[in-house]
Structures are given as structure tokens and as C-alpha cells.
Amino acid sequence: MVHPVLIVGGDASGWMSASYLKAAFGDKVDIHSVESKRLHARQDRAPGSAPTP
């Protein structure tokens, strides 16, 4: 049985979580991630800093 997994957020923690789950569970999980385009639209912020409204 394949279990669906949804990861909300795609920055470093989201991608690391997806990588870990795939390595740990292999073909037993179907992983999808959702990212907000709005959070990545600002190019003037430093990587890793919180977005400003």
C-alpha cells in the first residue's frame, strides 16, 4: 500500500523532509510538496530570512 504524503512548504526544511521520507520509506510513500509562489516572489531579501508583507 502506498501512502500519500503532502509537505506544505518547499524551502530547505520541506525538501529535507521529502528526501528523508523517500529514503526511509522508499516506494511505500508518494510525496508531493506545495510551495507558495508569493513567498518566493521577492528577490531583495536575504536567503533564509522571513518574507516581509
Backbone as numpy.savetxt, mean C-alpha at the origin, in Angstrom:
# Nx Ny Nz CAx CAy CAz Cx Cy Cz
-8.10 -22.61 -0.78 -8.94 -21.42 -0.78 -8.05 -20.18 -0.78
-8.34 -19.26 -1.68 -7.60 -18.01 -1.77 -8.36 -16.94 -0.99
-7.65 -16.24 -0.12 -8.25 -15.20 0.70 -7.93 -13.84 0.10
-8.95 -13.00 -0.13 -8.68 -11.66 -0.65 -8.18 -10.74 0.47
-7.19 -9.93 0.15 -6.64 -8.97 1.12 -6.61 -7.61 0.44
-7.13 -6.60 1.11 -7.11 -5.24 0.60 -6.24 -4.40 1.52
-5.22 -3.78 0.96 -4.35 -2.89 1.72 -4.69 -1.47 1.32
-5.09 -0.67 2.30 -5.46 0.71 2.04 -4.25 1.59 2.34
-3.71 2.19 1.31 -2.50 3.00 1.43 -1.36 2.31 0.72
-0.60 3.04 -0.04 0.43 2.41 -0.84 1.82 2.93 -0.61
2.00 3.80 0.36 3.36 4.26 0.63 4.19 3.08 1.12
5.30 3.36 1.71 6.24 2.30 2.11 5.59 1.23 2.97
4.79 1.63 3.93 4.17 0.64 4.82 3.18 -0.25 4.08
2.44 0.30 3.13 1.51 -0.50 2.35 2.22 -1.51 1.47
3.28 -1.06 0.80 4.03 -1.96 -0.07 4.79 -3.01 0.73
5.31 -2.63 1.88 6.00 -3.61 2.73 5.02 -4.65 3.27
3.83 -4.22 3.63 2.81 -5.15 4.10 2.42 -6.14 3.01
2.23 -5.64 1.79 1.88 -6.50 0.68 2.99 -7.51 0.39
4.22 -7.05 0.43 5.36 -7.94 0.18 5.46 -9.02 1.25
5.29 -8.62 2.50 5.36 -9.59 3.58 4.26 -10.64 3.47
3.03 -10.19 3.24 1.91 -11.12 3.14 2.09 -12.10 1.99
2.58 -11.60 0.85 2.79 -12.48 -0.30 3.90 -13.49 0.00
4.96 -13.05 0.66 6.06 -13.96 1.00 5.62 -14.99 2.04
4.80 -14.56 2.99 4.38 -15.45 4.07 3.30 -16.43 3.64
2.38 -15.99 2.77 1.22 -16.82 2.43 1.17 -17.26 0.97
2.04 -16.72 0.14 2.13 -17.15 -1.26 0.81 -17.09 -2.01
0.44 -18.21 -2.61 -0.77 -18.27 -3.43 -2.06 -18.39 -2.62
-1.95 -18.36 -1.31 -3.14 -18.44 -0.46 -3.84 -17.10 -0.32
-3.18 -16.01 -0.76 -3.77 -14.67 -0.66 -3.78 -14.00 -2.03
-4.81 -13.18 -2.25 -4.93 -12.35 -3.44 -4.90 -10.91 -2.95
-3.78 -10.23 -3.15 -3.54 -8.92 -2.54 -3.82 -7.81 -3.55
-4.57 -6.81 -3.08 -4.84 -5.60 -3.85 -4.56 -4.41 -2.94
-4.11 -3.30 -3.53 -3.88 -2.10 -2.73 -4.64 -0.93 -3.35
-5.02 -0.01 -2.51 -5.73 1.20 -2.92 -4.94 2.39 -2.43
-4.64 3.31 -3.34 -3.91 4.53 -2.99 -4.75 5.74 -3.37
-4.54 6.82 -2.66 -5.22 8.06 -2.98 -4.34 8.87 -3.93
-4.87 9.22 -5.07 -4.12 10.06 -6.00 -3.91 11.45 -5.42
-4.83 11.89 -4.60 -4.74 13.22 -4.01 -3.51 13.36 -3.12
-3.17 12.33 -2.40 -2.01 12.40 -1.51 -0.70 12.50 -2.27
-0.67 11.98 -3.49 0.56 11.98 -4.27 0.61 13.12 -5.27
-0.40 13.98 -5.27 -0.47 15.05 -6.25 0.51 16.18 -5.94
0.84 16.36 -4.68 1.74 17.44 -4.30 3.19 16.98 -4.43
3.93 17.65 -5.28 5.32 17.29 -5.49 6.26 18.16 -4.66
5.73 19.17 -3.99 6.59 20.10 -3.26 6.83 19.67 -1.81
6.33 18.52 -1.41 6.57 18.08 -0.04 7.71 17.09 0.00
8.35 17.01 1.12 9.47 16.08 1.30 8.94 14.65 1.37
9.67 13.68 0.82 9.23 12.29 0.91 9.08 11.85 2.37
7.97 11.20 2.66 7.73 10.74 4.01 7.04 11.74 4.92
6.87 12.98 4.46 6.20 13.97 5.30 4.69 13.90 5.09
3.96 14.41 6.05 2.51 14.39 5.96 2.03 15.39 4.93
1.01 15.03 4.14 0.49 15.99 3.16 -0.24 17.14 3.86
-0.20 18.30 3.25 -0.90 19.46 3.79 -2.17 19.69 3.00
-3.24 20.13 3.64 -4.51 20.35 2.94 -4.44 21.49 1.95
